[in-house]
Amino acid sequence: MKRLCYFVNSDWYFDLHWTERAIAARDAGYEIHIISHFIGEEIIKKFKTLGFICHNVSLVAQSFNMFVFFRAFLNARKIIKEINPDLLHCITLKPCLIGGVSARRSNSPVVISFVGLGRIFLYNTVPMRILRALTVLVYKYIAGNKRSVFIFEHDKDRRKISRLVDIDYHKTIVIEGAGINPDIYKFSIEKKHEIPIVLFASRMLWSKGLGDLIEAKKILRQKNIHFVLNVAGILAEDDKDAIPLELIHHWHNEGLINWLGRSSNVYELIQKSNIVALPSIYPEGVPRLLLEASSVGRACITYDTGGCDSLIIHNYNGLIVKSNSAQELAVELEYLLKNPQIRLEMGANGRKRVKELFSSILVINKTLQIYKDTIGC
């Protein structure tokens, strides 16, 4: 039995976005190992029940402390050597750097997954520019491994990294996000509410766009146009980009948002909504929220960044707004609020687009083929 080892920065992220693919790989005959920062026992128990073998590594996703990173590097390399995988699949920045270097040194098969480019490619502060330059140098080293493959969630990231790192184009592949199972995320006609419901669900980071969405709501409220803004998400207390919980509570008390906290059933929240909004400037992959919303049949409104506009086509299954423009966001949101029939048409188009291009079975089949081809190199 061939050993497939996933290396990812956080357990919850793998659980949400990668479990379905790992199960498919297990069913295809691979022994599944997962290296991650496991926070609690619940996810470990779930993975063990699925037959996965878990390995804990202290890896702090938002930390730029080089001592902590180097310690994690040594720990992870030791674990990888002990597993001795037939294929290493690295996901998110730090695992890609650590795992990619480890595989390069042994010239062993490795898959590097870019699930968006992250904040290193977003901000232009001096520290971020230095980190970006160092990251590109490491990726160039990793690309020297003849048995390396680079996967991107959309073509924007593929073109950018291919240009910066000078990767052979035949070693790069686009797989459209994590995919979604349309049979689980079923289509439903939106319910009529006296006041329309707009859903925002994401990590509570400024770069995800909640601030702009609230500004848009204030603009529309002055025009006597009202909607309920349901907000669900994960707090990011240790992140410099985090929205403070006190401010979230203030917005809730002012009636600007309906704060729902962390939700274990975003699908249900989407079903209850009329519109789904994610005006993110974060260098996204293909956002899970927009995939689920499109599969359910909800019109989406988003900024022209990352993987958002690889899924959403303007005036087809949603609306695309120029980044950092709360005024334009308000204009486009008003259009959707006033045109329920347009929303229904966009929702139907979104469902069609997901089934044709973004279904999980397509993503799984492409991923398994990459595993087969890479190990066979």
N, C-alpha and C positions, 0 to 999 in steps of 0.2 A: 504493500500500500504506500503510495507516494504521500509525502508530508507537505502540506501547504500551510505556511505560517503567515498570518495577518499581523501587521504591526501598526497600531493606531494610538493616537494620544489619549483618548478617553473612552471609557467603557460604554457610556450612554450613547455616544455618537455612533459607535459600531452597532450597538443594539438597534438603534433607530434606522440606520441607513444601509447596513451591510449584512444583517443576519440572514435575510432571504437568500442572498448570494452565497453565503457560507454554507447554508443548508443544502443548496443545489450542488455545491462543490463536494460536500460530504456524500450526498447521494450519488455523485459521479465517481466515488471511490477514493476520495482524498481523506487523509487523516488531518483534521483541522486543529491548528494551534493558534491561539490569540495572545499576542503580547500587548498589554495596555496598562494604563493606570487605573486599576480597579479600586473604586472608592468603597463600595459596599458588597455585602454577600449576596444580595438579591440577584444581581445580574450574573454573578459567578455561578450561582445555583442553576439559573436558567440555562446558561451555556453548557454546564456540565450535563444537564438533562438532555441537551441536544447532542451530546457526544463530543463537545469541543474541549480541548485541553487549554486551560488558562494559565498565563504567566504574568505576574505582576511586576511592573517597573515604575519607579518614581519619576514621572515625567509631567511637569507642570506646563500646560499648554501656553499660558500667557506670560510665563517668566522668561526674561532675557538674561538671567544670571548665568554667566559662562561656566562658573564652577559647578552649579547645579546641572547644567546641560552636559558638561564633561563627565560628571559622575553617572548620569543617566546613560550616556554613550557607552561607558565601560560596562555598566550593568547589562544593558540591552545586547551588546556584542557578545557577552558571556552566555546569555540565554540563547541567542541565535546559534552560537557554536554548539551548545548542548543539544538543541533541537535538530540541528543539521538538516534544514528543510530542503526538499527538492525544488521548492519555489518560495520565495519571500515576496509578499505583496504589502507594500508600504503605503500608508494612507495618512494624509495631513503632513504639515511641514517638517516637524522635528523627526518623526519616524522615517520620513523619506530621506532626510539627510543622514541620519544614523544608519538606517538599514541599507541605503544606497551605497554608502562608503564601505560598509561591511561586505556587501556583495561584490563591490568593485575589487576589493583586496583579494578576494578568493575567486574572482571571475565566475561567480555563480549566478543562476537566473534570478532576476528581480523585476517586479512590476512596480512602477512609481505612479501613484494616482494623485493628480492635482484636483482636489475638490474645491475649486476656487483658488485664488492666489493669496488671499489673506491680507492682513494689515501691513505686512512688510512691503507690499506692492501698492498700498493705498496712500500712505503718508509720506511726505517729503521732508521730514525733519532730518537733521544731520545724523542722529543715531540710526534712523530707519534707512537712510541712504547707504550708510556703512554696512548695516546688516544685509541689505539687498545685494550689495556688491559681493559680499562674502558668500551669500547664498548662491548667487549665480556661479561663482567660482567652484563651489562644491558640486553643483549640478553638472558643470562641465566635466569635472572629474568622474562623476557617476556615469555620465553619458559615454565615457570611454570604455565601459563594460559592454562588450559585444553582445552580451546576453541580457541587456536591459531593455525594457519597454516602458514608454511613457504614455499614460492614459489621461485624457482631459475630458471635462464634462461639456465643453462647448468650444467652438472653433476660435473664438477671441483669445482664450487662454493658450490654445495650441499655437497660434501664430506668434503671440508675444513671447512665450518661453522658447519656442523653436528659434526665434530671432536672437534672443538674448544669450541663449546657451549654445546655439549652433548645433542642435540635435539633427541627426539624419532624419529626414521627414518620414522615411519608411518605418522608423522606430516609434512614431507617434500615432496615436489612435484616439478618436473621439467616441466616447460612449455617453449618451445623453442622460447624465445624472444617475440617481439610484433606481430610476424607474418606479412605476406604481402599478399595482394590480387592480385593473378596472373591475374585476369581479368582487373585490373586497370594498373598494371605494366606488360605490354604485352611484349612478346618475340619479338625481332627484330634482324635481321642479322646485324652485325657491318658494318659500311661504310668503304670503302677503302679511306685512306688519304695518300697523298704523304709522310707526316711525321706522324707516328702513334700518337694517343692521349692517354695519361694516365691520369686518373682522381683521384684526392685526394679531398675528401670533409669531413670536420670534424670541431669540435671546434679547434681553433688555439692554441693548447697546445703542448709543446715539447713531452709529453708522447704519443701523437697520431702518432708520427713517421715521420712528414714532414721533419725534419732535416736529418734523415737517407735516406729518399727518394731523397733528394737533393744531398747528398753525392754519392748515387748510380748513379744519373744522371751525376755528374762530372766524375765519374769513366768511365762510358760508353762514355761520350763525348770525353775522351782521346783516346778511341778506334774507334772514328769516327762513333759511333752509336747514333742516335739522336731520340728524341721524344719530343712532346709538353706535358708539365706537367701542366694541368689545375688544379688550386687550388681554391676551394670554401669553405667558412666556416664562422663560427661565431667567432668574436673576443672575447677574455676573458681578458679584460684589468685589472681587479682587481684580477686576479688569479696569484699566484706566479709562476705557470708553464706556463704562457702565453708567446707566441712568440710575441715580440714587433712589432707593425705595421710598424715602420721604417725599420726593418729588412725584413719584408715581401715585402715592396716597393723596397728595395735594391735588393732582389732576382728577383723581377719582372723586374727591370731596367737592371739587368745583363742577362736577358734571361733564368734564371734558372727555373722560373715558369711563368705561365700566371695567374695572380691574378684576380679572378672574384668577390671577395667579398662574401657577404651573398647572397645565392640563394634561391628563393622561389620555384624553379623547378629543383631539383637535378635529377629527372627522365629524364628530357630532356638532361641534361649534360651527364648522363649515356648512353643514346641512341647515342650521338655523339662521345662517346669514344670507344677505342679498348680494353683497359685494365682498371680495377679499382684497386687501391692500397690503403691499409690501414695497414702499418707496425707499429701497435700500441703496446706499452707495458703497456698501461692503463688496469687495471682489468675490462675488458668490460663485458657487457651482450652479447647478440648477436647483433652486430652492424647493425643499420638500413641500412647504406650504402651498406653493403655486401648482405643484404637481397634483396634490390632493384636491385642491380647489377646482382645477380644470377637469379632473376625473369626475368629480361630483356634479360639475356643470355650473360653476359660478364664474361670472365675469370677474376679471382681475385687473387691478391697476397697479403699475409698478414703474420704477425708474429704468432708464436705458443703460443699466450697468450689469456687469457680470453675466451670469447665465439667465437672468430674468427675461431678457429680450430674446433669448434663444428658444424659450418656450412660448412666451406671449408675443403674438403678432398684432400690431396696432390696428384697431378697428375690425379685428377678426375674432379673437377670443379674449380680448381685453384692450386696455389702453396703455400706451407707453408714454411716459412724461420725461422731459429733460431733467437730469439730476439736479438736486439742490434748488428746486423751484417750487416752493409751497404755493405760490400764486397760481402757477399753471396746474399744479396738482389739484387745487380747489376748483379750477375751471372744468377739468376733466371729470373730477368726482361729481360735480354738479350735473354734468351731462348724463352720467350713469344713474344717478339718483332720480333724475326726471324721466328716464326712458326705460321702464321695466321690460318692454318688448325687445329692445336692443340687448338688454342684459340676458334675456332668455336665448336669443340667437347666439350671442357670444359664448354662453355657457354650453350650448349644443356643439358649437365649433371647438371649444376647448376639449370636450369629451372625445370628439372625433380625432383631434390632434394627438391626444395622449394615447389612444388605442393604436394609432398608426405609427407613432414614432417614439413614445416614451413609456410603453408598457414594460413591466418588470421582466416578462419572459424574453423580450428582445435584449434587454440589458444582461440578463443571466446567460443567454446563449452566446452573446458576444464575449462576455467575460470568460466563460469556460473554454471558448475557442482560443482565446489569448493564452490561457494557462497551458493548454495542450501544445500550442505552437512554441511558446517560450521554453518549456521544459524540453521540447524536442530539438531545440536549436543545437 
